[in-house]
């Protein structure tokens, strides 16, 4: 009888310990999935974010939106090609294509903006890059 009682207490203790160590999901996993934006929605979001700061005219906004949509489409094509089976040379070529697309886009934007807006745009890009790096560092620190 005593053996049975000890066995029952041991099993009960084991069950409590196992249940107490239940794994909870980290906060990062609890984030709501973001809605996938279309190219046009992304372009609208970008333009609305920068239109007032750069004092863009409606014509500039239209041109920038068209350039941004074109750029997003090019990036999407390159990304899809990279996801498929590729050789080392093909990946290098795709990286060069992505860089060239980025440079073309940047040149189109600079052609749309006037000199004062160009200066402001460069400052915005620097500010956003610094924010991006800061977020990446915080993310790395959180993952350690």
Protein Blocks (a to p, Z undefined) as FASTA:
>chain_A
ZZmmmmmmmmmmmmmmmmmmpccddfklmpccdddddfklmmmmmmmmmmmmnopafklm
mmmmmmmmmmmmmmmmmmmmmmmccdfklmmmmmmmmmmmmmmmmmmmmmmpcfklmmmm
mmmmmmmmmmmmmmmmmmmmmmZZ
